[in-house]
Amino acid sequence: MTRNNPRKKRPNRRKAGHHGRGAPQVSAAERRNAHGLLAATDSPESGVVDQRGVRLNRWLAERGVDSRRKCDALIQEGGVEVNGEIRMDPGYRVQPEDSIHVNGQPIREVRRLYYLFYKPRSVLCTADKRETRPRVGDLVDHLVPSRVYPVGRLDEDSEGLLLLTNDGDFAHMMMHPSFGVPKTYVVFTGMQVRQQDLDALRGGAWIDGQKVVPERVKVIRTSKAGTSLEIVILEGRNREVRRLLARHGFGVKRLKRVRIGDLGVKGVRRGGMRPLTRAERDSLVRYAQIEQAPGELEPDEEEANATISRRSASSPQRASIRKRRS
């Protein structure tokens, strides 16, 4: 006699940080852990105080109201009040005692936050609310006490380390090519890369009318299936690594960002995140090379960067990068 043993149904539970449909399920313990780590991490300020105050558009953008350009439009449309009066000048300097409202709602000071996030494939870096595909914000917004934004982008088919912050100055230093913060990628191509191909890749390629030269290109592993490469770049143009390889006839099957500066993604699972420590944040700032051309930044940003430059000019990382580039 055959005995029927119906399979026991397993609950359809997704792990926190999944990138399927619906909101990620997160346990109370995970939520407490994320906020506990944040509370224990003394996230530093930018380190620069401008006695003139901060421009109104920048002040609003840093508090998560919207991007700086959209804040410009919001101000010029009369949607921002300062001390009860409508201000239509994006260059107004905000003072500590000012009371600011946007569309009648008060905007308050927020703590500056810095996170490391492991972006999975098929997740977008956009903040566009009309997007129906999974976004980074869908995975992290429920875990952080204030809204944070991706620093730069990883395209939909790429994975790896992504910084999240609400600090506009820090994000600018990490993204702008003139600061030269090294970003390390591991790329797998389904083709064999020979020595002459390596030499050609190290010579760079023209992208968007500018010559892009990688800091380092080396072979990690070669097999019949293809070649794994490690590529270090000091810039952050749109899909730069993929386009660099495409210029030399190589397609990319997998791309993963594994490091920014000395900060690595090891120990963080896909879809997971953790706050940066003060030492990690300051280490990334020290990597930023202050070689701005005059007029590229707003006056207050130029002063901020000059101050950071004076403090970090003697750092070992900075000297190492300059030695490699010279």
C-alpha positions as CSV (number, residue, x, y, z in Angstrom):
1,M,0.0,0.0,0.0
2,T,1.4,3.3,-1.1
3,R,1.3,6.0,1.5
4,N,0.7,9.5,0.3
5,N,3.0,12.1,1.9
6,P,2.0,15.4,0.6
7,R,4.9,17.9,0.6
8,K,4.9,20.3,3.4
9,K,4.4,23.8,2.0
10,R,7.2,26.2,2.7
11,P,6.3,29.8,3.5
12,N,7.1,32.2,0.6
13,R,9.5,34.4,2.4
14,R,12.1,36.5,0.8
15,K,15.3,37.6,2.5
16,A,15.9,41.2,3.3
17,G,17.4,43.0,0.5
18,H,15.9,40.8,-2.2
19,H,15.2,42.5,-5.6
20,G,12.0,40.7,-6.5
21,R,8.6,42.2,-6.6
22,G,7.1,43.9,-3.6
23,A,8.8,45.6,-0.6
24,P,11.7,43.7,1.0
25,Q,10.8,41.9,4.2
26,V,13.1,42.8,7.1
27,S,13.1,41.5,10.6
28,A,12.9,43.7,13.7
29,A,16.4,42.5,14.6
30,E,17.8,43.6,11.3
31,R,16.2,47.0,11.6
32,R,17.5,47.5,15.1
33,N,21.0,46.4,13.9
34,A,21.0,48.9,11.1
35,H,20.0,51.8,13.3
36,G,22.2,50.6,16.1
37,L,25.3,50.6,13.9
38,L,24.4,54.0,12.6
39,A,24.0,55.4,16.1
40,A,27.4,54.0,17.0
41,T,29.1,55.5,14.0
42,D,30.0,59.1,14.4
43,S,29.5,60.2,10.8
44,P,31.8,63.2,10.4
45,E,30.7,66.6,9.0
46,S,32.4,68.0,5.9
47,G,35.0,69.6,8.0
48,V,34.5,73.0,6.5
49,V,32.5,75.9,7.8
50,D,31.8,78.8,5.5
51,Q,31.0,82.0,7.5
52,R,28.9,83.3,4.6
53,G,26.5,80.4,4.8
54,V,25.4,77.8,2.3
55,R,23.6,78.5,-1.0
56,L,19.9,77.9,-0.7
57,N,19.7,75.4,-3.6
58,R,22.5,73.4,-2.2
59,W,21.1,73.5,1.4
60,L,17.8,72.1,0.1
61,A,19.5,69.4,-2.0
62,E,21.6,68.2,0.9
63,R,18.4,67.7,3.0
64,G,16.8,65.5,0.4
65,V,14.3,67.9,-1.0
66,D,15.4,67.2,-4.6
67,S,18.3,67.5,-6.9
68,R,20.1,70.9,-7.0
69,R,18.7,71.7,-10.4
70,K,15.1,70.9,-9.4
71,C,15.6,72.9,-6.2
72,D,16.6,75.9,-8.4
73,A,13.3,75.5,-10.3
74,L,11.4,75.1,-7.0
75,I,12.9,78.3,-5.6
76,Q,12.3,80.3,-8.8
77,E,8.7,79.2,-8.8
78,G,8.2,80.7,-5.4
79,G,7.8,77.5,-3.5
80,V,10.5,78.3,-0.8
81,E,10.0,80.6,2.2
82,V,12.9,81.8,4.4
83,N,11.8,83.4,7.7
84,G,8.3,83.8,6.4
85,E,9.3,85.5,3.1
86,I,9.3,83.9,-0.3
87,R,12.9,83.7,-1.7
88,M,13.4,83.4,-5.4
89,D,17.2,83.6,-5.4
90,P,18.9,80.1,-5.4
91,G,22.2,81.9,-4.4
92,Y,20.8,83.2,-1.0
93,R,23.1,82.2,1.8
94,V,21.4,80.2,4.5
95,Q,22.3,81.1,8.1
96,P,22.0,78.8,11.1
97,E,19.1,80.7,12.6
98,D,17.0,80.7,9.3
99,S,13.6,79.0,9.3
100,I,13.0,77.5,5.8
101,H,9.7,76.0,4.5
102,V,9.1,74.3,1.2
103,N,5.4,74.4,0.0
104,G,4.4,75.2,3.6
105,Q,6.4,72.3,5.1
106,P,9.4,73.0,7.5
107,I,12.8,71.7,6.4
108,R,15.0,70.8,9.3
109,E,18.7,69.9,9.7
110,V,19.5,66.3,9.1
111,R,22.5,64.2,10.1
112,R,25.0,63.4,7.3
113,L,24.9,59.7,6.5
114,Y,27.4,57.5,4.7
115,Y,26.7,53.8,3.7
116,L,28.3,51.1,1.7
117,F,25.8,49.1,-0.4
118,Y,26.2,46.0,-2.5
119,K,24.1,46.6,-5.5
120,P,22.8,43.4,-7.1
121,R,22.3,43.1,-10.8
122,S,18.9,44.1,-12.3
123,V,18.6,47.0,-9.8
124,L,18.6,50.6,-11.0
125,C,20.4,53.5,-9.4
126,T,17.7,56.0,-10.5
127,A,15.4,57.8,-8.0
128,D,12.7,58.3,-10.7
129,K,9.4,57.4,-9.0
130,R,7.9,56.5,-12.4
131,E,10.3,53.6,-12.8
132,T,8.6,50.2,-12.3
133,R,11.8,48.1,-12.1
134,P,13.5,47.6,-8.8
135,R,15.5,50.6,-7.6
136,V,18.3,51.0,-5.0
137,G,15.9,53.1,-2.9
138,D,13.4,50.2,-2.8
139,L,16.0,48.1,-1.0
140,V,17.4,50.7,1.5
141,D,14.8,53.4,2.3
142,H,13.2,51.3,4.9
143,L,16.5,50.7,6.7
144,V,17.8,54.3,7.0
145,P,16.5,57.1,9.2
146,S,16.8,59.7,6.4
147,R,16.8,59.6,2.6
148,V,20.1,58.8,1.0
149,Y,21.2,58.8,-2.7
150,P,23.6,56.8,-4.7
151,V,27.0,58.3,-5.3
152,G,27.4,57.9,-9.1
153,R,25.9,54.9,-10.9
154,L,26.3,51.3,-11.7
155,D,24.2,50.3,-14.7
156,E,21.4,47.7,-14.5
157,D,23.6,44.8,-15.6
158,S,26.5,45.6,-13.2
159,E,26.9,44.8,-9.5
160,G,29.1,45.7,-6.6
161,L,30.1,48.5,-4.3
162,L,27.9,51.6,-4.3
163,L,28.2,54.5,-1.9
164,L,25.0,56.1,-0.5
165,T,24.9,59.5,1.2
166,N,23.0,62.7,1.8
167,D,26.3,64.7,1.8
168,G,26.5,66.6,-1.5
169,D,30.2,67.7,-1.0
170,F,31.3,64.1,-0.3
171,A,29.4,62.8,-3.3
172,H,30.9,65.4,-5.6
173,M,34.4,64.5,-4.5
174,M,33.8,60.8,-5.1
175,M,32.3,61.3,-8.6
176,H,34.1,64.2,-10.2
177,P,36.9,63.1,-12.5
178,S,39.3,65.8,-11.3
179,F,39.5,64.4,-7.8
180,G,40.9,61.1,-9.1
181,V,39.4,58.6,-6.6
182,P,40.4,55.2,-7.9
183,K,37.6,52.7,-8.6
184,T,38.4,49.0,-9.1
185,Y,36.3,46.7,-11.3
186,V,36.5,43.0,-12.0
187,V,35.3,42.2,-15.5
188,F,34.7,38.9,-17.3
189,T,34.8,38.8,-21.1
190,G,34.1,35.7,-23.1
191,M,37.2,36.3,-25.2
192,Q,40.9,35.5,-24.8
193,V,42.9,38.7,-24.0
194,R,46.4,38.5,-25.3
195,Q,49.4,40.7,-24.4
196,Q,48.9,43.0,-27.4
197,D,45.2,43.4,-26.3
198,L,46.3,44.4,-22.8
199,D,48.7,47.0,-24.2
200,A,45.9,48.4,-26.3
201,L,43.6,48.6,-23.3
202,R,46.2,50.3,-21.2
203,G,46.5,52.9,-23.9
204,G,42.9,53.9,-23.4
205,A,40.2,55.0,-25.8
206,W,38.2,58.1,-26.9
207,I,34.9,58.3,-25.1
208,D,32.5,61.3,-25.4
209,G,35.2,63.2,-27.2
210,Q,37.8,62.7,-24.4
211,K,40.7,60.3,-24.1
212,V,40.1,57.9,-21.2
213,V,43.1,56.0,-19.9
214,P,42.7,53.4,-17.2
215,E,45.0,53.6,-14.2
216,R,45.7,49.8,-14.3
217,V,44.6,46.8,-16.4
218,K,45.7,43.3,-15.5
219,V,44.6,39.7,-16.1
220,I,43.3,37.9,-13.1
221,R,42.4,34.5,-14.6
222,T,42.3,32.9,-18.0
223,S,40.2,29.9,-19.0
224,K,38.6,28.4,-22.1
225,A,35.4,30.3,-21.2
226,G,37.1,33.7,-21.3
227,T,39.3,36.1,-19.3
228,S,38.8,37.9,-16.0
229,L,40.4,41.4,-15.9
230,E,40.9,43.9,-13.1
231,I,40.6,47.5,-14.3
232,V,41.2,50.6,-12.2
233,I,39.9,54.0,-13.3
234,L,40.2,57.4,-11.8
235,E,37.1,58.8,-13.5
236,G,33.5,57.8,-13.5
237,R,31.9,58.5,-16.9
238,N,28.7,56.7,-17.9
239,R,29.4,53.0,-18.6
240,E,33.1,53.8,-18.9
241,V,34.5,50.3,-18.4
242,R,32.1,48.7,-20.8
243,R,32.7,51.3,-23.5
244,L,36.4,51.1,-23.0
245,L,36.4,47.4,-23.7
246,A,33.9,47.7,-26.5
247,R,36.3,50.2,-28.3
248,H,38.8,47.4,-28.4
249,G,36.4,44.7,-29.5
250,F,35.7,43.0,-26.2
251,G,32.2,42.3,-24.9
252,V,31.4,42.2,-21.2
253,K,29.6,39.2,-19.6
254,R,29.9,40.3,-16.0
255,L,31.1,43.5,-14.3
256,K,31.5,44.1,-10.6
257,R,32.9,47.1,-8.8
258,V,35.0,45.7,-5.9
259,R,36.7,48.8,-4.5
260,I,36.5,52.6,-4.2
261,G,39.8,53.8,-2.8
262,D,40.7,51.2,-0.1
263,L,37.1,50.5,0.7
264,G,36.0,47.0,-0.5
265,V,32.7,45.2,-0.8
266,K,34.0,42.0,0.9
267,G,31.8,40.9,3.8
268,V,28.6,42.6,2.5
269,R,26.1,40.3,0.8
270,R,24.2,41.2,-2.4
271,G,21.5,43.7,-1.5
272,G,23.1,44.3,1.9
273,M,24.5,47.5,3.4
274,R,26.3,48.9,6.3
275,P,27.3,52.4,7.6
276,L,30.8,53.7,7.0
277,T,33.0,54.4,10.0
278,R,34.7,57.7,10.5
279,A,38.0,56.2,9.4
280,E,36.6,54.8,6.2
281,R,34.9,58.1,5.3
282,D,38.0,60.1,6.0
283,S,40.2,57.7,4.1
284,L,38.0,58.3,1.0
285,V,38.3,62.0,1.4
286,R,42.1,61.8,1.6
287,Y,42.0,59.9,-1.7
288,A,40.3,62.9,-3.4
289,Q,42.9,64.9,-5.3
290,I,42.2,68.6,-5.3
291,E,43.2,69.5,-8.8
292,Q,40.1,71.6,-9.8
293,A,40.4,74.0,-12.6
294,P,39.3,77.6,-11.7
295,G,35.6,78.2,-12.1
296,E,34.5,74.6,-12.1
297,L,33.1,74.9,-8.6
298,E,31.0,77.4,-6.8
299,P,33.0,79.7,-4.6
300,D,32.0,78.0,-1.3
301,E,32.9,74.6,-2.8
302,E,36.3,75.9,-3.9
303,E,37.1,77.0,-0.4
304,A,35.9,73.7,1.0
305,N,38.1,71.7,-1.3
306,A,41.1,73.9,-0.7
307,T,40.7,73.3,3.0
308,I,40.5,69.5,2.6
309,S,43.5,69.7,0.3
310,R,45.6,71.4,2.9
311,R,44.7,68.9,5.5
312,S,45.3,65.8,3.4
313,A,48.2,66.9,1.1
314,S,50.7,64.8,3.1
315,S,48.6,61.6,3.3
316,P,50.4,58.4,2.1
317,Q,47.5,57.5,-0.3
318,R,47.6,60.9,-2.0
319,A,51.4,60.7,-2.5
320,S,51.0,57.2,-3.9
321,I,48.4,58.2,-6.4
322,R,50.4,61.2,-7.6
323,K,53.5,59.0,-8.0
324,R,51.6,56.6,-10.1
325,R,50.1,59.3,-12.3
326,S,53.4,61.2,-12.8
